[in-house]
Amino acid sequence: MKKRQVVIRKETCHQSSSNQIVQTVRYGECQKNHAIDIGGYAVDGCREFMAGGGEGTAAALSCAACGCHRNFHRQEVDREVLGYSSSNS
């Protein structure tokens, strides 16, 4: 059985002289409507995005569990402010 990757990205958004903001992006459950062609609403129940390939490949944007693109999964963004205290004595 092949090991799958859950996508979690950390990016530095803004940096100033006093603090730094780190942004963590995680992709949750799939929200793709599979019954849109017949006028209904049905999701497949995929609970979390799992990358279908390694980082930087085209397969990394496709979910290994449900097969749809990463954009159909709910995006959760956490921002963390890292403060640095500079004391000049």
C-alpha positions as CSV (number, residue, x, y, z in Angstrom):
1,M,0.0,0.0,0.0
2,K,1.4,3.4,-1.0
3,K,1.7,6.1,1.7
4,R,-0.3,9.2,1.0
5,Q,0.5,12.8,1.9
6,V,-1.8,15.3,3.6
7,V,-1.1,18.8,2.4
8,I,-0.2,21.4,4.9
9,R,1.7,24.5,3.8
10,K,3.5,27.0,5.9
11,E,4.3,30.4,4.3
12,T,5.7,33.6,5.7
13,C,3.2,36.3,4.7
14,H,4.7,39.5,6.1
15,Q,7.8,40.4,8.0
16,S,8.5,43.6,9.7
17,S,11.1,44.7,12.2
18,S,9.0,43.7,15.2
19,N,7.1,40.6,14.2
20,Q,6.5,37.9,11.5
21,I,3.2,36.4,10.3
22,V,3.3,32.7,9.5
23,Q,0.4,31.3,7.5
24,T,-0.5,27.6,7.6
25,V,-2.9,26.3,4.9
26,R,-4.7,22.9,5.3
27,Y,-7.3,21.4,3.0
28,G,-10.3,19.7,4.6
29,E,-13.3,17.9,3.4
30,C,-14.4,17.7,-0.3
31,Q,-17.2,20.0,-1.2
32,K,-17.6,19.0,-4.9
33,N,-21.3,18.6,-5.9
34,H,-21.4,15.3,-7.9
35,A,-25.2,15.6,-8.6
36,I,-25.2,19.0,-10.2
37,D,-26.0,17.5,-13.7
38,I,-29.4,16.2,-12.4
39,G,-30.2,19.3,-10.3
40,G,-29.4,17.7,-6.9
41,Y,-26.7,18.0,-4.3
42,A,-24.4,15.2,-3.3
43,V,-20.9,15.1,-1.9
44,D,-18.7,12.0,-1.8
45,G,-17.8,12.2,1.9
46,C,-14.0,12.6,1.4
47,R,-13.0,14.0,4.8
48,E,-9.5,15.3,4.0
49,F,-7.3,16.1,1.0
50,M,-4.5,13.6,0.4
51,A,-2.0,14.5,-2.3
52,G,-1.8,11.9,-5.1
53,G,1.9,12.6,-5.7
54,G,5.0,14.4,-4.5
55,E,5.2,18.1,-4.0
56,G,5.8,20.0,-7.2
57,T,4.1,17.4,-9.5
58,A,0.8,17.6,-11.3
59,A,-0.5,14.7,-9.2
60,A,0.0,16.7,-6.0
61,L,-3.0,18.8,-6.9
62,S,-5.3,15.7,-7.3
63,C,-6.8,14.0,-4.2
64,A,-5.9,10.4,-3.8
65,A,-9.1,9.6,-1.9
66,C,-11.8,11.1,-4.2
67,G,-9.8,12.0,-7.4
68,C,-10.9,15.6,-7.6
69,H,-8.8,18.8,-7.7
70,R,-7.5,20.4,-4.5
71,N,-9.7,23.5,-5.1
72,F,-12.8,21.5,-4.3
73,H,-11.6,20.9,-0.8
74,R,-12.4,23.4,2.0
75,Q,-9.3,25.5,2.7
76,E,-8.5,26.2,6.3
77,V,-6.0,29.1,6.9
78,D,-4.3,29.6,10.2
79,R,-2.3,32.8,10.8
80,E,0.2,33.0,13.6
81,V,2.0,36.2,14.6
82,L,5.5,35.7,15.9
83,G,6.6,38.7,17.9
84,Y,10.2,39.5,18.6
85,S,11.0,41.7,21.5
86,S,14.1,43.8,21.1
87,S,15.2,45.4,24.3
88,N,17.9,48.0,24.0
89,S,19.4,48.6,27.4
